[in-house]
Amino acid sequence: MNDSSLELLLGILIACLLMSAFFSGSETGMMSLNRYRLKHLRKNHRGARLATRLLERPDRLLGLILIGNNLVNILASAIATVIALRVWGDAGIAIATGAMTILVLIVGEVTPKTLAALHPERIAFPAAYVLNALMYVFYPLVWCINHITNGLLKVLGINPDKRPEDALSSEELRTIVGESGPMIPPRHKRMLLNILDLEEVTVDDIMIPRHEIRGIDVEEDDAQIIEALRTSEHTRLILYREDIGNILGILHLRTVSLFLNGERLDREAMQRAAADPYFVPEGTPLNTQLLNFQKLKRRMGIVVDEYGSVRGLVTLEDILEEIVGEFTSNISDQSPEIVPQPDGSFVIDGATAIRDINRTLHWELPIDGPKTLNGLILEFLETIPEAHVGMRLGRYHFEILELQGKVIHKVRASHPRGG
């Protein structure tokens, strides 16, 4: 073999290895593309559109890539054998086999596939132009091979026409948001995760309990009612008779002029001005209740149990705070029931909701059982304590400071890492 022939064969061998690298990298790059990012990019990126078109039939794409890859690998092996036989004689077969195995693995497989896995878009989008053209050239052969392989799959009971669903479950979407990194600001990420969590939280978890509801008893004298109206921190008040369970309506303070003139109170006009109460069944998920508030143009609902007894009060603001967080940043402003101490601990009211504690202090107390700190401690102790008791719940330390009858009123709580 003369030098020119040897150089030609070496040139073809190098070209085959490069083409092998192209097909291997294209396969990994195309299959590693983020399908959701691809849907976004294809609007303004021709390479993304071509890649999408190829991925619509992955059986044809893989058939094309494997046909090309096998052709160039077999051709490269044959050329390497011819070169080795001419240079080293019979020993060239073993030399060619060993050398080509290493070259194909390094140059034609591992290196391009690793690069494509790390940068799928940089590899797949340019390759989509070449693969799209090759698909037209080799389409008859690709179609024939796919027809045979799809037939074999059907014999094995597999439907090759069934494509995997692109729809995401809420858990999968939660994972994507959590792993989004710096592409989504942390505050926005928390809001998105909070929205996804709405379906797992019910009105029972965020409602104002019955004993904390403040309203106006129509049986009180005029002076008491007027004072309650003037000092109210809320724009809507529950109107009831004698007991909070006997609700007459929801009174909006913008209607005060209709029934209050100076120190004169028109009780009948006040009751007429009150809107009909809106009742919410206990256990209603927050995502459902948010839609109900929107549909009914309501901002407040009375939570009732299966017997119609009042359990608590839920407002639109409470649900929005589950999404965006508290509207204040100071701990004492967020929850007057949680008082920070100089030693890093907190004195917490026993009636405080566990979700409020977790949200305010960024703790992780269990929320799948009792709703208040009092209930959580009583469940842990399995008895009503008669004196000050200290305990440890997971990573958190608690000390009962004050009891009122059978209810834990004040608790000192701390986290071993300072909260």
Backbone torsions as a table, in degrees:
resi	resn	phi	psi	omega
1	MET	NA	124.7	-179.4
2	ASN	-78.1	169.0	-174.6
3	ASP	-62.6	-39.2	-178.9
4	SER	-64.9	-40.7	178.5
5	SER	-65.5	-40.8	179.7
6	LEU	-64.8	-40.7	178.6
7	GLU	-65.4	-38.0	178.1
8	LEU	-63.2	-45.4	179.5
9	LEU	-64.8	-40.0	177.0
10	LEU	-63.1	-38.7	177.6
11	GLY	-63.1	-43.1	178.3
12	ILE	-65.5	-39.4	179.0
13	LEU	-61.0	-45.4	178.6
14	ILE	-63.1	-41.0	178.5
15	ALA	-62.8	-39.7	178.9
16	CYS	-64.3	-40.7	178.6
17	LEU	-65.2	-39.1	178.1
18	LEU	-66.0	-40.1	177.5
19	MET	-67.1	-35.9	175.5
20	SER	-61.7	-41.7	177.2
21	ALA	-63.1	-39.4	179.0
22	PHE	-61.7	-49.0	-177.5
23	PHE	-66.5	-40.3	179.6
24	SER	-65.5	-46.3	178.2
25	GLY	-63.5	-38.6	179.2
26	SER	-62.9	-42.0	-179.8
27	GLU	-60.6	-50.7	-179.4
28	THR	-66.5	-41.6	-179.9
29	GLY	-62.7	-45.1	-179.4
30	MET	-64.9	-40.7	-177.4
31	MET	-78.5	-15.4	-180.0
32	SER	-94.3	-3.5	-179.0
33	LEU	-63.2	139.5	174.3
34	ASN	-74.1	114.2	-174.3
35	ARG	-62.6	-32.1	-177.7
36	TYR	-78.4	-38.5	174.1
37	ARG	-67.0	-34.6	178.7
38	LEU	-63.0	-39.7	177.9
39	LYS	-63.0	-33.7	179.0
40	HIS	-74.0	-42.8	-174.9
41	LEU	-73.7	-27.5	-173.2
42	ARG	-66.8	-13.2	178.7
43	LYS	-66.2	-34.9	-174.8
44	ASN	-128.7	12.1	-176.2
45	HIS	-131.1	115.0	-176.1
46	ARG	-65.8	-37.9	177.9
47	GLY	-60.6	-38.4	178.0
48	ALA	-67.0	-37.4	178.3
49	ARG	-65.5	-42.2	178.9
50	LEU	-65.3	-40.2	178.4
51	ALA	-63.7	-39.7	178.0
52	THR	-61.9	-44.2	179.7
53	ARG	-60.8	-41.8	179.9
54	LEU	-68.0	-38.1	-177.6
55	LEU	-75.5	-12.6	175.6
56	GLU	-64.1	-27.4	174.8
57	ARG	-125.8	79.1	-177.1
58	PRO	-61.9	-26.8	178.2
59	ASP	-65.1	-41.2	178.7
60	ARG	-70.0	-40.1	179.2
61	LEU	-61.6	-48.3	179.2
62	LEU	-64.2	-37.4	177.8
63	GLY	-61.3	-44.3	179.1
64	LEU	-63.8	-47.1	-177.6
65	ILE	-63.8	-42.7	-178.1
66	LEU	-70.6	-34.8	175.3
67	ILE	-61.6	-49.2	179.8
68	GLY	-62.9	-43.2	-177.5
69	ASN	-65.9	-42.7	-179.7
70	ASN	-68.6	-37.9	179.3
71	LEU	-61.3	-48.6	-176.6
72	VAL	-71.7	-33.6	178.2
73	ASN	-68.0	-42.2	178.4
74	ILE	-66.3	-42.0	178.5
75	LEU	-63.4	-41.4	178.8
76	ALA	-63.1	-41.3	178.9
77	SER	-64.4	-40.7	-179.8
78	ALA	-65.4	-44.8	179.9
79	ILE	-64.5	-42.4	179.2
80	ALA	-61.5	-37.4	178.6
81	THR	-66.1	-42.9	179.0
82	VAL	-61.5	-45.5	-179.9
83	ILE	-62.1	-44.9	-177.2
84	ALA	-66.1	-37.9	179.3
85	LEU	-65.1	-40.2	-178.8
86	ARG	-70.6	-31.2	-176.1
87	VAL	-88.3	-43.8	-174.1
88	TRP	-115.1	3.0	179.0
89	GLY	74.7	-145.5	-176.6
90	ASP	-62.4	-30.1	178.8
91	ALA	-68.3	-13.7	-178.3
92	GLY	-65.0	-25.9	-179.2
93	ILE	-63.2	-47.2	179.6
94	ALA	-66.4	-40.9	179.6
95	ILE	-63.2	-45.1	179.8
96	ALA	-62.9	-40.8	179.9
97	THR	-61.8	-48.2	-179.9
98	GLY	-65.7	-44.7	-178.4
99	ALA	-64.5	-43.4	-178.3
100	MET	-69.0	-34.6	177.2
101	THR	-60.1	-46.1	-179.9
102	ILE	-67.1	-44.8	-178.0
103	LEU	-63.7	-45.4	-178.9
104	VAL	-64.3	-41.5	-179.8
105	LEU	-63.6	-46.9	-175.0
106	ILE	-78.0	-52.7	-174.0
107	VAL	-82.8	-40.0	-172.4
108	GLY	-94.2	-13.1	-174.9
109	GLU	-128.5	-71.8	-169.0
110	VAL	-62.7	-50.8	-176.8
111	THR	-61.6	-52.4	-179.2
112	PRO	-66.5	-33.8	-179.8
113	LYS	-71.4	-37.5	176.5
114	THR	-64.4	-44.8	178.2
115	LEU	-60.5	-42.8	-178.9
116	ALA	-68.1	-35.5	178.4
117	ALA	-67.2	-34.4	179.6
118	LEU	-78.0	-34.2	-177.6
119	HIS	-135.0	68.4	-174.7
120	PRO	-60.3	-39.6	-177.1
121	GLU	-69.2	-38.8	-179.1
122	ARG	-66.3	-25.9	179.0
123	ILE	-93.8	-45.7	-171.3
124	ALA	-70.4	-41.9	-175.1
125	PHE	-65.0	-47.7	175.2
126	PRO	-64.1	-38.0	-179.5
127	ALA	-64.8	-27.9	-177.9
128	ALA	-60.8	-33.9	178.2
129	TYR	-63.0	-46.4	-178.2
130	VAL	-68.8	-45.3	-178.0
131	LEU	-64.1	-37.0	179.0
132	ASN	-63.5	-39.8	177.6
133	ALA	-69.0	-41.4	179.8
134	LEU	-65.6	-28.9	179.7
135	MET	-62.4	-38.1	177.8
136	TYR	-68.5	-37.7	-177.5
137	VAL	-69.7	-44.8	-174.4
138	PHE	-101.0	13.2	-174.5
139	TYR	-55.7	-45.5	179.6
140	PRO	-57.4	-42.9	-179.6
141	LEU	-69.4	-41.2	178.1
142	VAL	-61.9	-45.0	-179.9
143	TRP	-60.8	-42.9	-178.6
144	CYS	-63.3	-46.5	-178.7
145	ILE	-66.4	-42.6	178.4
146	ASN	-63.6	-36.0	179.5
147	HIS	-62.7	-40.9	-180.0
148	ILE	-70.2	-46.9	-178.0
149	THR	-66.7	-37.7	177.6
150	ASN	-65.9	-34.6	176.0
151	GLY	-64.1	-40.9	177.4
152	LEU	-64.7	-38.8	178.4
153	LEU	-63.4	-39.7	178.9
154	LYS	-65.4	-36.1	176.6
155	VAL	-62.1	-35.4	179.2
156	LEU	-81.4	2.1	177.9
157	GLY	84.7	18.8	-179.8
158	ILE	-109.2	130.6	179.8
159	ASN	-89.7	107.2	-177.9
160	PRO	-70.7	-15.8	-179.4
161	ASP	-83.5	-11.3	-179.2
162	LYS	-82.1	120.0	-177.8
163	ARG	-99.7	147.5	177.5
164	PRO	-64.9	145.3	-179.9
165	GLU	-72.1	138.3	176.3
166	ASP	-90.0	-8.2	-177.3
167	ALA	-67.5	144.0	-178.9
168	LEU	-104.4	139.5	171.0
169	SER	-78.8	167.4	-179.4
170	SER	-63.9	-34.3	178.9
171	GLU	-67.3	-40.7	178.4
172	GLU	-66.1	-40.6	178.3
173	LEU	-65.7	-37.2	177.4
174	ARG	-62.3	-39.8	178.3
175	THR	-65.2	-42.4	-180.0
176	ILE	-62.2	-44.4	179.1
177	VAL	-64.1	-42.4	-179.1
178	GLY	-65.1	-30.1	-178.1
179	GLU	-97.7	11.1	-174.9
180	SER	-70.7	-16.5	177.6
181	GLY	65.2	-146.7	-175.1
182	PRO	-73.7	-4.4	-179.1
183	MET	-67.3	-24.2	176.0
184	ILE	-122.1	125.9	179.5
185	PRO	-56.3	145.7	-177.4
186	PRO	-53.6	-40.8	-178.7
187	ARG	-64.9	-42.7	178.5
188	HIS	-65.7	-36.7	178.8
189	LYS	-62.3	-44.1	178.6
190	ARG	-61.9	-39.3	179.6
191	MET	-64.9	-42.6	179.0
192	LEU	-63.2	-42.3	178.5
193	LEU	-66.2	-37.1	177.9
194	ASN	-64.4	-37.8	177.3
195	ILE	-62.8	-42.2	179.2
196	LEU	-65.8	-28.9	-178.7
197	ASP	-79.7	-10.9	-176.4
198	LEU	-58.3	-35.0	-178.0
199	GLU	-71.4	-15.9	-179.7
200	GLU	-97.1	-6.1	-179.1
201	VAL	-112.2	138.6	-179.5
202	THR	-109.8	169.8	179.2
203	VAL	-62.4	-25.4	179.0
204	ASP	-62.4	-30.5	-175.4
205	ASP	-75.7	-24.7	-174.4
206	ILE	-120.0	-3.6	-174.9
207	MET	-69.6	154.9	170.1
208	ILE	-78.1	119.9	-177.0
209	PRO	-62.3	157.4	-174.2
210	ARG	-52.6	-44.0	-174.7
211	HIS	-70.8	-10.6	179.0
212	GLU	-103.0	-2.0	-179.8
213	ILE	-71.3	131.4	177.5
214	ARG	-111.2	131.8	-178.9
215	GLY	-150.7	-161.4	-179.4
216	ILE	-121.6	123.4	176.3
217	ASP	-89.4	119.0	-176.3
218	VAL	-68.4	-11.3	179.6
219	GLU	-85.5	-8.8	177.9
220	GLU	-73.9	164.0	-179.6
221	ASP	-76.2	167.0	-174.7
222	ASP	-58.6	-41.6	-176.8
223	ALA	-61.8	-41.4	180.0
224	GLN	-66.4	-41.7	-179.6
225	ILE	-65.7	-44.9	-179.6
226	ILE	-62.8	-41.4	178.7
227	GLU	-63.4	-40.0	178.4
228	ALA	-64.1	-38.6	178.8
229	LEU	-66.8	-40.5	-175.6
230	ARG	-73.9	-31.0	-175.5
231	THR	-100.4	2.5	-177.1
232	SER	-65.7	136.3	176.0
233	GLU	-89.2	-3.7	-176.5
234	HIS	-116.3	153.6	179.4
235	THR	-87.1	-15.4	178.6
236	ARG	-125.4	133.2	-179.4
237	LEU	-128.3	144.6	176.9
238	ILE	-80.2	132.6	176.9
239	LEU	-103.1	122.4	-177.9
240	TYR	-140.3	168.9	179.1
241	ARG	-118.6	113.2	175.2
242	GLU	68.6	-50.3	-176.8
243	ASP	-129.4	143.9	-177.5
244	ILE	-62.6	-18.3	177.2
245	GLY	-74.6	-14.9	-179.5
246	ASN	-105.4	75.8	-174.2
247	ILE	-84.8	132.6	179.3
248	LEU	-96.6	-32.1	-178.0
249	GLY	172.8	-176.7	178.2
250	ILE	-114.8	121.0	-175.1
251	LEU	-100.5	123.7	176.4
252	HIS	-95.3	133.1	-174.6
253	LEU	-67.6	-16.6	177.9
254	ARG	-70.3	-11.0	179.3
255	THR	-95.5	6.5	-176.1
256	VAL	-56.6	-36.8	-177.6
257	SER	-63.3	-17.5	-178.8
258	LEU	-77.7	-23.4	-176.1
259	PHE	-132.3	-0.8	-179.3
260	LEU	-126.1	123.1	179.0
261	ASN	-130.2	97.2	-175.9
262	GLY	68.5	-117.9	178.5
263	GLU	-103.2	10.5	-179.1
264	ARG	-100.5	125.9	-176.9
265	LEU	-115.5	122.9	176.5
266	ASP	-96.8	101.3	-174.3
267	ARG	-65.7	-38.9	179.9
268	GLU	-65.6	-41.0	177.9
269	ALA	-66.6	-35.0	178.6
270	MET	-63.2	-42.9	179.8
271	GLN	-69.6	-32.8	177.2
272	ARG	-69.4	-33.3	-178.7
273	ALA	-73.4	-19.2	-178.4
274	ALA	-73.4	135.3	177.1
275	ALA	-79.0	155.2	178.0
276	ASP	-61.5	139.0	179.4
277	PRO	-68.4	149.5	178.9
278	TYR	-112.6	119.7	-174.7
279	PHE	-101.5	140.2	-177.7
280	VAL	-121.4	125.9	177.9
281	PRO	-66.1	139.9	177.1
282	GLU	-61.9	150.5	-180.0
283	GLY	85.1	1.9	179.0
284	THR	-69.4	125.4	178.0
285	PRO	-61.9	149.1	-176.4
286	LEU	-65.2	-35.4	179.2
287	ASN	-63.7	-37.1	176.8
288	THR	-67.6	-43.6	-177.9
289	GLN	-67.5	-35.1	177.6
290	LEU	-61.7	-42.9	177.5
291	LEU	-65.9	-37.4	178.8
292	ASN	-65.6	-42.3	176.3
293	PHE	-58.7	-43.0	-178.3
294	GLN	-66.5	-43.9	-177.2
295	LYS	-67.9	-39.5	-175.7
296	LEU	-92.4	0.5	-178.6
297	LYS	56.2	44.6	179.6
298	ARG	-114.1	157.5	178.6
299	ARG	-125.6	-5.8	-177.0
300	MET	-145.8	139.6	178.1
301	GLY	-136.9	147.1	177.9
302	ILE	-96.7	118.7	-179.2
303	VAL	-81.7	126.3	-179.1
304	VAL	-126.3	154.3	177.2
305	ASP	-89.0	-172.8	-175.4
306	GLU	-65.5	-18.3	179.1
307	TYR	-96.3	1.8	179.5
308	GLY	86.8	5.2	179.2
309	SER	-77.9	141.5	-178.8
310	VAL	-69.9	126.8	178.0
311	ARG	-105.6	-30.5	-177.6
312	GLY	177.1	-167.4	-176.3
313	LEU	-133.5	131.7	177.3
314	VAL	-124.9	140.3	-178.6
315	THR	-123.5	162.2	176.5
316	LEU	-61.0	-37.0	179.8
317	GLU	-61.7	-37.9	179.3
318	ASP	-60.8	-41.5	-179.1
319	ILE	-69.9	-41.6	179.2
320	LEU	-62.9	-34.3	178.0
321	GLU	-67.8	-26.4	174.7
322	GLU	-66.2	-26.0	-179.1
323	ILE	-89.9	-52.5	-172.4
324	VAL	-96.8	-8.0	-176.6
325	GLY	90.6	175.7	-179.7
326	GLU	-62.7	150.2	-178.8
327	PHE	-84.4	-0.5	174.7
328	THR	-126.4	157.6	-175.7
329	SER	-107.3	-16.6	-178.9
330	ASN	-81.9	134.5	-175.7
331	ILE	-59.8	-43.5	-178.9
332	SER	-66.3	-30.4	177.4
333	ASP	-74.4	-39.4	-177.5
334	GLN	-64.5	-43.1	-175.6
335	SER	-148.3	100.5	178.7
336	PRO	-64.3	-13.3	177.6
337	GLU	-79.4	-9.6	-179.8
338	ILE	-116.7	109.7	-174.8
339	VAL	-113.4	114.8	178.7
340	PRO	-68.9	145.6	-179.5
341	GLN	-112.0	158.0	-178.6
342	PRO	-58.6	-29.2	-177.7
343	ASP	-84.7	5.4	178.6
344	GLY	94.4	-6.9	177.3
345	SER	-86.7	179.7	-179.5
346	PHE	-136.1	138.1	171.4
347	VAL	-96.4	119.1	-171.6
348	ILE	-120.6	136.5	174.1
349	ASP	-66.0	135.1	-177.2
350	GLY	-62.9	-23.7	-178.8
351	ALA	-84.7	0.3	-178.5
352	THR	-67.4	135.9	178.7
353	ALA	-67.4	140.3	-179.4
354	ILE	-62.0	-37.0	179.2
355	ARG	-62.8	-36.2	178.1
356	ASP	-67.7	-38.0	177.8
357	ILE	-64.3	-47.3	179.7
358	ASN	-60.5	-43.0	-176.3
359	ARG	-70.6	-39.1	-177.3
360	THR	-74.7	-43.2	-174.7
361	LEU	-99.8	-2.7	-177.5
362	HIS	59.9	39.9	175.9
363	TRP	-94.7	178.6	-178.2
364	GLU	-133.7	50.3	175.3
365	LEU	-67.5	147.8	-177.7
366	PRO	-64.7	137.6	-177.9
367	ILE	-118.7	5.7	-177.6
368	ASP	-90.1	5.4	178.4
369	GLY	-124.6	-121.2	178.1
370	PRO	-58.3	151.8	-176.2
371	LYS	-94.4	-20.7	-177.7
372	THR	-116.9	163.5	178.9
373	LEU	-64.4	-38.0	177.0
374	ASN	-57.7	-47.3	-180.0
375	GLY	-65.1	-38.4	-179.2
376	LEU	-63.9	-44.0	-179.0
377	ILE	-68.6	-42.2	179.2
378	LEU	-63.9	-37.0	177.4
379	GLU	-65.3	-37.8	180.0
380	PHE	-69.4	-43.2	-177.9
381	LEU	-76.0	-26.5	-177.9
382	GLU	61.1	23.4	175.9
383	THR	-164.1	165.4	176.8
384	ILE	-92.8	116.7	-176.8
385	PRO	-68.0	149.6	179.8
386	GLU	-101.8	-9.5	-179.5
387	ALA	-152.1	-173.8	179.9
388	HIS	-64.1	131.9	-178.2
389	VAL	-134.7	138.7	174.2
390	GLY	-108.5	149.6	-178.2
391	MET	-157.4	168.3	176.7
392	ARG	-128.8	124.5	176.4
393	LEU	-111.6	102.4	-177.8
394	GLY	62.4	-119.4	-178.9
395	ARG	-92.2	3.4	-171.0
396	TYR	-114.0	141.3	179.0
397	HIS	-105.3	136.6	179.5
398	PHE	-131.6	143.6	175.6
399	GLU	-136.2	121.6	179.7
400	ILE	-74.1	122.5	-177.4
401	LEU	-100.2	-34.3	-173.3
402	GLU	-147.7	134.1	176.6
403	LEU	-116.4	142.1	173.5
404	GLN	-125.1	96.3	-175.4
405	GLY	68.0	-120.0	-179.9
406	LYS	-99.8	10.8	-176.0
407	VAL	-114.0	135.1	174.8
408	ILE	-78.2	119.6	-173.3
409	HIS	-96.2	-44.9	-178.7
410	LYS	-130.9	139.4	-179.3
411	VAL	-135.4	136.7	170.9
412	ARG	-94.0	124.5	-177.2
413	ALA	-124.0	143.5	178.8
414	SER	-148.9	158.7	177.7
415	HIS	-115.6	135.2	-176.2
416	PRO	-60.5	-20.4	179.1
417	ARG	-103.2	18.7	174.3
418	GLY	87.3	13.2	176.6
419	GLY	81.9	NA	NA
